Structures are given as structure tokens and as C-alpha cells.
Amino acid sequence: MSVTPTPAPLLIACALGIEHLALRAGERGGSGGPVTVLRTGMGPRAAERSVTRALADPALAGAAVLATGFCAGLAPGMHPGDLVVAEETRDPRGSVPCVGTELLVKELVRTLPGRTVHTGPVTGSDHVVRGHERSDLLATGAIAVDMESAATLLSAVHAGERPVAAVRVVVDAPEHELVRIGTVRGGISAFRVLRSVLPAFFEWHRSLLLPRR
């Protein structure tokens, strides 16, 4: 008698309460396996601790990990509500290549028609980046910055071999710098986009479970 293997789980990690609220509001099921939406807390250290602890749970053995939430766009022409699919995440400890970026772009375009999707490296920071720091980071080749994606993915691969990815929603950009998330129209736009991304994440996860030819 054959035994059907248990589908691999999916861990979706975000930092802020407002990000967690957006993701839970959009959750409708449809992934290829069990899904956990984890709020890590803000900053790379909090992300590292929280993700490492979560992946130590046997229920999340071999889980695919996707980091998401808001980010700051670095490139001219970016707008609040744009999407960023990381080709890799970077921080001073190293870089982590992402898996299935082309599929994520395709599914995000299908799920959110009319939204611009950018691809490229996403860099990590331990503080909110403003002013000249944006142009300094852009000069490294990064297209966006946030405080948790790099730490999340690095912690995930340190805990064991697994597929990882990062998708972020631009909440501010060089021409649209915000003071507080959620207090202006850009923040509201980013919240609405984040609330709608889960179908693309679930399709990415399902694709990882298909047999390789």
C-alpha cells in the first residue's frame, strides 16, 4: 500500500502587526500544504530569533520560507504599492539566492493586474533608510531595502536546505518618502496590495511540490 507523502509546509514571515493583519485578512487557503504566517517583530535580530525558533518545530521541518511585508524602494520611478520580487537578499553576513522568482513575478502580475513588479537584489538594514543612504544602497545594485528579509532568509537556510523567497511591497520611495506607515495614502495603498498577494505565494508553494523532470 502506497503512502501519500505529507505536503511540505510554507512559512510566511513578516515583521509588523499591520503586515500580519494584511496577510491574515487575505488568507483564504489554497496552498499546497500547511501554511504558517509568522510575525517576527521588527529588525534583523528579531527576525533571526523568531524564524530560527519557528523552524526548530518538527511541524515546520523542511518548510519553504517566504519573507514579505513593506520595503523602501531605492530606484527612481518606484511608487507606493509597487511590488518587489527579490532575486537575492543581502546583508553584511552574506547573500541568499531566491527560488522561483520568475513564477512569483508571473503570478503577482496575474493576481494584481496593473501593479508594477520590480526584480533585483533586496538589501538588509538595521534601521530605517532615508535620504542619501538610499542612493548609496542603490549604487550597490540593490533595488529595495528592508530590515528583515535578509535575516529571515539567512536564518532559514542556516536551519536546513529549503526553498526561500522574498516579496515586498513598496511603502515609500525616493520621490515618495513617508514619515509613518499607514498615515498617508501610500501606506494605505501598500496595505491593500499586501492583502492581495497570498494567491501568488500559494501558487509558488504548489510549484515547489511538483515532481522535477
Salt bridges, closest charged atoms under 4 A:
GLU19 OE2 - ARG168 NH1 3.98
GLU27 OE1 - ARG24 NE 2.76
GLU48 OE1 - ARG93 NH1 3.35
ASP82 OD2 - HIS118 NE2 2.88
GLU88 OE2 - ARG90 NE 2.64
ASP91 OD2 - ARG93 NH2 3.28
GLU107 OE1 - ARG110 NH2 2.65
ASP126 OD1 - HIS127 ND1 2.70
GLU133 OE2 - HIS127 NE2 2.71
ASP136 OD2 - HIS132 ND1 3.32
ASP146 OD2 - ARG168 NE 3.43
GLU148 OE1 - ARG168 NH2 3.93
ASP172 OD2 - ARG134 NH2 2.82
GLU177 OE2 - ARG134 NE 3.01
GLU203 OE1 - ARG206 NH2 2.43
